[in-house]
Amino acid sequence: MSPIDEEQLQGLQGVREFLRIRTSYDVLPLSFRLIVLDNDLLIRKSLNILIQNNIVSAPLWDSHNGRFAGLLTSTDFINVIQYYNQFPEQIDNVEKFRLSSLRDIEKAINVQTLETVSVHPGRPLYEACSRMLRSRARRIPLVDVDDETGRETVVSVITQYRILKFIAVNTEQHTSLMKKTIREINVGTYNDLATCKMTDSVLDVINSMVVRNISAVPVIDKNNVVLNVFEAVDVIPCIKGGAYEELKSTVGEALAQRPEDFPGIYTCQEDDRLDSIFQTVRQSRVHRLVVIDDNWHLKGILSLSDILKYVLFYGEEGYFPMT
Ligand code: ATP
């Protein structure tokens, strides 16, 4: 094994060890607010609550049984949009749907129902990460159970973003050993990329997100130059007020509705080393990196799950970088 391989492995082992001795509680800020939505709430109202509170997801609570009932995310709204498109005669009912109907909507449009996985906040962080990656969930609720009453409490939700940030901020001594380039370690997706143009309709992009089970699509021009990235959360302002039937806007119009504090998109190149990617994660609000060449041509996508999968599972049986 070359010295660079050895160092890389040492870095990976250091991070894995760190994740085994830390718990999900450690990732949480000292003080935070958590908005939990009752499963009986109308979907339309839940959308307004997300927008008013400037959040993009919330845990759901089944108050009849006193139990955690899943997580509301932008994918659910995308499913409602798909439902309306497949069953336009149902538009009056869409208005009446409650959050508890989301599973029926998934079934009706035939999308894969996501498992409602959750973890106990006191369990090792490694466990939260691997459950998240294996279930393809992008965020996972931390659910505690009262020993005496057996009642569940949703403590918080952790995301791939928070975990990767936590790793980047706290394990620089390990991540700085990861000097291999993303080309060498073959992380990210480089073939058969889903892309869109500024003039494409939001509906078409949503469709390709659902079909491909992805949450971001690079926006390119006719020369394959990257202009922006359309993200699943960009759908939320488009359907504000329940305007599912008015979803005719173009990608360009939808992107113009982004909040002023939108952090922008992040790029990298195939020759960038993993340690420098961690440095970007440490310093910025990165949710994915678009891989480009010197002239901003699109080469690939490096998602947070690609990075986390490599960090957790590389070298283990069954690890395939691009699945
Ligand atoms: P999130 O971006 O919400 O954190 P994630 O990390 O799972 O979620 P996705 O964007 O859903 O990221 O990516 C899942 C897989 O699909 C990754 O392997 C990623 O490289 C790949 N992928 C992401 N976007 C595209 C795209 N536009 N075209 C092709 N593959 C993509």
Boltz pocket constraint, residues with backbone or C-beta under 6 A from the ligand:
constraints:
  - pocket:
      binder: B
      contacts: [[A, 136], [A, 138], [A, 160], [A, 188], [A, 189], [A, 191], [A, 192], [A, 193], [A, 194], [A, 195], [A, 212], [A, 213], [A, 214], [A, 215], [A, 216], [A, 217], [A, 218], [A, 287], [A, 288], [A, 301], [A, 302], [A, 303], [A, 304], [A, 305], [A, 306], [A, 321], [A, 322], [A, 323]]
      max_distance: 6.0
